[in-house]
Amino acid sequence: MTVRFYSSTAPEVTLNAGVSNVATVIIVSSTTGFPINTPYTLALDYGSAVEELVEVTGAAGTSLTVTRAIDGTSAASHGAGAKVRHVSSARDFKDSRDHENASTNVHGLAGGAAVVGTTTVQTLSSKTLTSPVLNTPTVNTPTFSGNASGSLGGSIGSTIDLVGTSTTDPVLTIKGNPTNVTNLTEWQNNAGTVLATLSSSGMLTVPTIFVSGTALMEDINVSGSIIGGAIGVSDYAYKSGDTTRTATTVLADPDLTVQITNSNGAFIIEAYLVISGDPNADINMNFTVPTGSSGNWTPLNYNTAATGNNGPVELVATQWSGSRTFGLHPNGTTQYGILVRGLLKLSGAPTNSVTVNWGAATGGGTGTTLAFGSWLKSTRIA
């Protein structure tokens, strides 16, 4: 809708020179009081039988560029001295009525459109929102397509259909800031019970799940270990190469670490350690376990008083904080295996993982080797 301009102080003026019925420039005696901006409406030969309405589209002093025969009037010739008056006409009143009655604008209530209020509760349909900000919305049965960015807060009711647009792109990507966000995603049931959490570091934690019948996990491709909270789920670690140490300082073995999850859980810890090396060095070992946990471990191997395959055998129950020392074969090349079994009971939330620590029992010489094929395993039983 065209915007026109008006003035309440425009006096009646006259034409300085006559104009034909097709002339598009008129010269008036004065423009004082006329609207500063264009367009605006003038009546030529105001009040006579040949009155004609024109629209002023440009002004240079008293020389006005006009569009002839406006609002149903007829173009005519006008002589010098003809009266010229700034007026309104029927279109000024008709335009607003047409706008209000149009079905394509907010005033057209009869046409199905409605005014969108700032506080009124309303239902909107067939609307496209560009870059909206939604604060704590409730979204019912939405369908998402395309790419979205930003933040979504509030609650989402019913079912969500995530529609992928590519055979290679993921259907849903969830990103979080690991510095500020501990859990990237958390799944809960209607009662608010946490079913699973995915941390910002990529660890998926599944609490205890009660299953009626048999639960099967088949054809699952996993890179690394599956660390779960369900009873019977295990975590494994093994040495991919040999490590030799000559110092007596007992250090953690980075290859032999398993994760422990679930507060107050109970776990079977098993290990098989392949050792060899300087018979004067032997091996000293213990375990790092979560703070406050209880239980003990029992090894099966010859102790340091053994000679070759003869002598005392270690079968001593040892607390997890305690160390044990084992002898090596006199020729230094034969590999021995140490079997370990034990129970670890958590008291509260786990503070760290279970790790094998070891070093030479006696320093110097060629040292002690913990070899490829050694492994560590934890299995939750309660």
N, C-alpha and C positions, 0 to 999 in steps of 0.2 A: 504494500500500500504506500503510495507516494506521500511524502511529508511536504505540506505547503506552509507558507509563512504569512503572518498577518500583522497589521498595525492598527492601533486605535487612534492615531494622531495624524493620519494621512488626509490632507485637505483635497478638495476637488481642484483639478488643474485642467489645462486645455492642450490640444494638439498645436504645435508650432507650425506644422505644415500638413497639408492634406496627404492621405495615403490611399492606395488602391486596395482592391479586395484581396490581393495576393501579397502585398508587402509584408515583410517579416521584421522590419525595423521601424519604430515610430519615435518621434521626438516630441517630448512634452515640455510644458513651460517650467516645471519644477518637479523634483523628486523628494523634496523635503518632507519628512514624516513617513515616507514609503518604507516597507520592510527592507532591512539591510541585506537579508539573504533572499535568494530565489529558490523555487518559483513562488509567485504570488499572482493573484487575479486582478485584472483591470476591466472596467466596462467603458467601451468607446461609444460616444454619442449617448451618454447615460440619460435614461428617461425618455428617449425618442423612439420612433417606430423602427429605426434601423440600429438599435442598441446591439452591440456585439461584445461577447466576452472573449478576452485573450489572456494567455498565460505568459507572464514575463519569465524568461529563462536566463536572461543576462542583462546587465546594466553597466553602461559606461557614461557616467554623468547623467544627462537628461536623455541620452540615446538608449532606447530599450529594445532588446531582441525579444520577439514574441512568437507564440504559437497561436494561430488564428482560429476563430469559430469554436470556442470551448463550450463544453457542457450543453450541446444541443442548439447553440445559436448559429446564425448564418454569417459568413464573411460578407462584408459590404465595404464600399468606399466611404471615407470619412474626410470631411473638409477641414481646413485650418480653423482653429477656434472651437472645434467640437469638444464637448465636455468629456473629461476623463476622470473616473472615480475608482479608487481601490475598494473592492467589494468581496463578499463571499457569495457562493452560489449553491445550487441544489446538491452538487457532488460533495461539498464539505459535510453535509448532513447524511447523505446516502452512504458514503464510504464507511462511516462508523457503524451504521446499521448492518451493512453487508458483512463487515468483519465479525460482528457479534453473532450473526445468523449462519455464518459459514460452518460446514461440518468438519473442516480440516484445522480448526483452531480451538483454543481452550474455551472460548465463549460459546461454542456450538453445542450446548447441552443436548439439544434435540438430535444432533447428529451422532451422538455417542461419545464425544470427548468431554473431559471434565477438568476443572481447575485442580491442580495439585497443590494442596495446602501444606504448610510447614508443621502443623501440629495435628491436623485431622487424620483419623484412622481411615485409610482408603485401600482399595485393591486396584492395582495398576496392571494392565495387560498390554502386550504388543509394544513394549518400550525397550529401547536400546540405551543402556547407560554407558557413557564413555568416561573412563578414568574416575569411577565413583570411589568414595571412601565409605566403607560399611563398618559401623561400630557395633560390636556384639550382636550380629544378626542371627536369626533362626532361619535356616534354609531347608525347605521341605522338598523331597524328591527332585533334586537338581540333576541336570545333565551337563557335564563339563566337556568342552571341546576346545581345541586350539591351545595356545600357550598363555599362561597366566603368571603374573609375578606380584609380589607384595605380601601382605599379611592377611590371614583369614582367622578371625576370632569368633567366639560365640559357639553355638551348637548347630549341628547338622542332623536333621531328623530323617527317619525312614532310610531309603536306599539311595546310594550314589552310583550312577553309571559313569565310569571313566572311559571316554571314547578316544582311542588312539588315532592319530592322523598319519602315521608313518609305520612302515614295517621294520624300521631300524631304531627309531626313537622310543624311549620308555613311555609307557602310558602315564605314569605318575612319577615325578621327581620331587623329593622332599629334602630341603636343605636347611641346615642349622649352623649356628656359630658355635664351634666346640668350646670356645672360651667362655661363652655365657650359657650354653645349653648342655645339661647333663644327658638327658634322654631326648633323642631326636623324635621318636614316636613311641606312644604308649597305647596299647589296646586294652579296653575294659569292657566288661559286660554291663547289662543294665543295672546290676546291683553295685557297680563301682569296683568290682574285683579286678585287679590287674592280671591280665592273661599273658601278656608278653611286653617287653620293652626293647627298643633298639637304641643303643647309646650313640652319641655323636661321634664316638671313636669306632663304631661299626660292630660292637658286640651285641648279639641277640641273646636275651635272657628270658627263659620260659620257666615260670614257677612250677610247683608241684601240680601235676595233672592227674586226676583220677579217671581211669579208663575202664569201662565195662566191656569185657571181651579182649580181643587181641589188637594191639596197635602195631601197625607195620610201617616202616620207613624204607621205601624201595626207590632205586633209580634216582638218588639225590646226589647231585654233583657238588662237592664241597672242596674249597681251597683252604687248607688248614684244618683246624679242629672244630667239632661241634661241641659247644659248651652249654649244657642244658641243666635245668633244675629238676627234671623228672627223675624219679627213682629208677635205677638201672642204667642211666646215661653215663658214659665214660668220657674222659679226656686223656689223650695219649701224647707222649713226646719221646723222641729217640735221637740218638747221636748219628749224624750223617757222616762223621769222620772221626779219626783218632785225636785225642788230646793228651799231651805229656806234660807233667809237672814235676819239678825237682824240689820246690820249696815245701816246707811243712805247713805253710799257711793254708787253712781250709777255706776254699773259695767256692762260690756258686758256679754250677755248670750251666751256662745259658741254654744248652741243648735240652737239658732235662728239667723242664718246668711244666707243671700242669695247673690249670685254673681250678679254683674252688669257689662254688657259688652256693647261695641259700643259707640264710641264718639258721644256726642250730642244727645243721645237717650232719649226718654221719657218713663217712667215706671209707671204703677199702682202698689202701694204698699198696701197690705192687711195683716191684722193680726187678730188673735183671741187668747186672753190671758186669761187663767183660773187662778184666784187668790183666796186665802183664807188666814186666819191667825189671828194674834192679832188685834182686832178692833182698838186698840190705835196706831198700827204701820202704817197701810195703806200702799200704794205703790206709789213710785215716778218713773217715766219712761221717757225716750226719745230715740232717734235713732242716730246711727252713719251712716252718708251717705257720698258719695264721695265728696271730696273738690270742692267747687265752684258750687255745684248743688243747684237748687232752687225748690220751691213748698212748700206744707204744708200737714199736716195730721190732721184728725179729729177723736176724740175718741167718743165712746158711752158708758157711765157708770155713776154711781152716783159719785159726787165729795165728798170731805172730809167733807162737811157740811151735808151730807145725814144721815138719821137715818133708818137703815134697808132698806126697799124698798121705803122709802119716802124721798123726798127732791130734791134738785137741781140735774139736769142731765147735764153731760158734753157733749156739742156739739160745742166745740170751735175750729175753724181753727187755727192751731199752726204751726209755721215754724218748719222745720225738726231739727233745732238746739235747739228748745225750749223743756221744760219739762212740764209734767202734773202730778198732784197728785190725786189719787182716794181713796175713803173710802172703808172699809171692813165691813162685816156684824157684828152686835154687838155680836153675839154668837161665832164668830171666826171660825166656822166650815163650814158654808154655802159658797159654791163656787160661785163667781161672774165671769161673762165673760165680757171682754173689747173688743169691736169691733173697729178696726182701718181701715180707708181707706184714701189714699192720692195719690198725684201725685208728682213724682220725675223727674225733668228735668236736664240732665247733661249739663255742659258747658265744652266742651273739652273731653279728654279721662278720663275714670274712674280711680280713684286713689285707691279705696278700695271698699269693699262690703257694704251692708246694714245690720246693726245689731241692735237688741233690747237691750237697756241698762236699768237696773232697780235696785232698792234698797228699803229699808224701808223708808217711809216718816218720821217716828219718831222712833228713836232707842230704843232698850231694849225689854223686854217681850219675847214672843215666836216668834216674827218676822213675816215676810211675806213669803208666799209660792207661787211660780209660778209653776203650776202643769202640769203633763202629759196631752197631748191633746192640748196644746198651739201650734200655728203654725204661720208661716210667709211666705208670697208669693210675688214674683215680676213678673210682666208681661209686656213685651215691647209692646208699642202701637204706637211708631213713632221713 
